[in-house]
Amino acid sequence: SNKSYPMLLFLRGSHRAGNNLSKLLFDGIPNLLDRGYKLDSKNPADGKIYKFIVITPQAGQWGLNPDQIKEVLDDMQQHYRVDASRIYITGYSAGGSGTVTALTDNPALTRRFAAAAILSPVMLNDKNLHSFKMVADAKVPCWYFAGTAEPHFLRNARMDTDSTNKYMPGLAHMTIHGFRHCCFKEIYKPTYRPKGKNIYEWFLENKRQ
């Protein structure tokens, strides 16, 4: 078959770093897949059901840098039938800031993503904090999530959302929830549908031209 599939790159929090892959199953999308959840979703734009290729890399410490993320993308596209117009990136905590760092490092990498979902990101470094024009220039929609019970991360998410919308109003939007900095698998559940859709349906609405 020549059929290609959307790819979802998931970046985990720093506490899942190391060389024990079982740590990846503690939270987020890997936890849901391990528990039997199906991520197959209907694209609201065309009514078709899509299956995802999901990749969850584990770094030795903290998280992957943009060059390493590029290597992951290159390797996946070389060995799997990835739909290059539907490459999505998401992450929580350190993985949330890793997602934003990938979007604000260099324009070539930014343009590879069709959309990004960022959960409770850690503060960015100064270089990336001033590089959100890359996201607007590449027209990458971003959906941020953060909670009232995690004010530091809520501030970061608001800052990143505003920094994006400064260059293209409405390109980034945010959902504010009541969770603490702990419950990311709840947000990644297909049944979590703020504003009538889950993350996976929202991803599929977005495609690079």
C-alpha positions in Angstrom: 0.0 0.0 0.0 1.1 3.6 -0.7 -1.2 5.0 1.9 0.4 7.6 4.1 -0.6 8.5 7.7 -0.6 11.6 9.9 2.3 11.6 12.4 2.0 12.7 16.0 5.3 13.5 17.8 4.8 13.5 21.5 7.4 15.0 23.9 7.1 14.0 27.6 8.1 15.8 30.8 11.6 15.9 32.1 10.9 13.3 34.8 10.5 10.7 32.1 14.0 11.1 30.8 16.6 8.4 31.0 17.0 5.0 29.4 14.1 3.1 30.9 11.4 3.1 28.3 8.7 2.0 30.7 8.8 5.5 32.3 7.2 6.8 29.1 4.0 5.0 29.9 3.3 6.9 33.1 1.5 9.8 31.5 0.2 11.5 28.3 -0.4 9.7 25.1 1.8 6.6 25.7 -0.2 6.0 28.9 -3.5 6.1 27.0 -2.2 3.8 24.2 -0.8 1.3 26.8 -4.3 1.2 28.4 -6.0 0.5 25.1 -7.3 3.9 24.1 -7.8 4.4 20.4 -6.7 7.7 18.9 -8.3 7.1 15.5 -10.3 10.2 14.8 -12.7 11.8 12.4 -11.5 14.9 10.6 -14.3 17.5 11.0 -13.1 19.1 7.7 -13.6 16.1 5.5 -15.5 13.5 7.6 -12.9 10.8 7.1 -11.4 8.6 9.9 -7.6 8.9 10.2 -5.1 6.7 12.1 -2.0 8.2 13.5 1.6 7.2 13.6 2.7 8.1 17.1 6.3 8.6 18.1 7.5 9.2 21.7 11.3 9.7 21.8 13.1 9.5 25.2 16.0 11.7 25.8 18.8 11.0 28.3 18.1 14.1 30.2 15.5 16.9 30.1 14.3 16.7 26.5 15.2 16.7 22.8 16.7 19.8 21.3 15.5 21.1 17.8 18.4 19.4 16.0 17.4 16.1 17.6 13.8 16.6 16.7 14.7 17.2 13.1 16.7 13.9 13.2 13.6 12.1 14.5 11.4 13.6 11.8 13.9 12.7 9.1 14.2 9.1 10.3 10.5 8.6 10.6 9.8 9.9 7.1 12.6 7.7 5.7 11.3 4.5 7.3 7.5 5.0 7.6 4.7 6.2 5.3 4.3 9.6 6.9 2.0 12.2 5.4 4.3 15.1 5.3 1.4 17.5 5.2 0.1 16.2 8.5 3.0 16.2 11.0 1.8 17.3 14.4 3.8 18.0 17.6 2.6 18.0 21.2 4.1 17.8 24.7 3.6 18.6 28.3 5.7 20.5 30.9 9.3 20.2 29.6 7.9 18.6 26.5 5.5 21.6 26.2 8.4 24.0 26.1 10.3 21.5 23.9 7.4 21.8 21.4 7.5 25.6 21.5 11.3 25.6 21.2 11.0 23.4 18.0 8.6 25.9 16.6 10.8 28.9 17.4 14.3 27.6 16.6 14.5 27.9 12.8 12.0 28.5 10.0 12.8 25.2 8.1 11.8 23.1 11.2 8.8 25.3 12.0 7.4 24.7 8.5 7.4 21.0 8.9 4.6 21.1 11.4 0.9 21.4 10.5 -0.2 22.2 14.1 1.0 22.0 17.7 -0.7 21.4 21.1 1.2 22.6 24.1 0.3 21.6 27.7 1.6 23.6 30.7 5.0 24.7 29.1 8.1 25.5 31.1 9.5 29.0 30.5 11.5 29.4 27.3 14.9 30.8 27.0 15.3 34.4 25.7 16.2 33.5 22.1 13.0 31.5 21.7 10.9 34.0 23.6 11.6 36.5 20.9 11.1 34.2 17.9 7.4 33.7 17.7 7.3 35.5 14.3 8.5 32.2 12.9 5.3 30.5 14.0 3.2 33.2 12.4 5.2 33.2 9.2 4.7 29.5 8.9 1.1 29.8 9.9 1.2 26.9 12.5 -1.9 26.8 14.6 -1.2 26.3 18.3 -3.5 25.1 21.0 -2.3 25.8 24.6 -3.6 24.2 27.8 -2.9 25.3 31.3 -4.6 25.3 34.7 -5.7 27.7 37.3 -4.1 25.4 39.9 -0.6 25.8 38.2 -0.2 29.6 38.0 3.4 29.6 36.9 2.6 27.4 33.9 -0.6 29.2 33.1 1.5 32.4 32.9 3.9 30.8 30.5 1.1 29.5 28.3 -0.6 32.9 28.2 2.7 34.6 27.3 3.4 32.2 24.5 -0.2 32.5 23.2 0.0 36.3 23.2 3.5 36.3 21.6 2.1 34.3 18.7 -1.0 36.3 18.3 1.0 39.5 18.3 2.1 38.6 14.8 -1.1 36.8 13.6 -4.1 37.3 15.8 -6.1 34.1 16.4 -3.3 31.7 15.3 -2.9 30.5 18.9 -5.7 29.9 21.4 -5.8 28.6 24.9 -7.9 26.4 27.1 -7.8 27.0 30.8 -8.7 24.0 33.0 -8.8 23.1 36.7 -6.1 20.5 36.8 -2.9 20.7 38.7 0.5 20.1 37.1 -0.1 16.4 37.1 -3.1 15.2 35.0 -2.0 15.4 31.4 -3.4 12.0 30.4 -6.8 13.5 31.2 -6.4 16.2 28.6 -5.1 13.8 26.0 -8.1 11.5 26.4 -10.2 11.5 23.2 -13.2 12.2 25.5 -11.8 15.5 26.6 -13.5 17.9 24.2 -13.3 21.5 25.2 -15.2 23.6 22.6 -16.7 20.4 21.1 -13.6 18.7 19.8 -10.6 16.8 21.1 -6.9 17.4 20.3 -6.8 14.7 17.6 -9.8 16.1 15.7 -8.4 19.5 15.9 -5.0 18.3 14.6 -6.7 16.7 11.6 -8.4 19.9 10.7 -5.0 21.4 10.1 -2.8 20.5 7.1 0.2 22.1 5.5 -0.4 23.2 1.9 
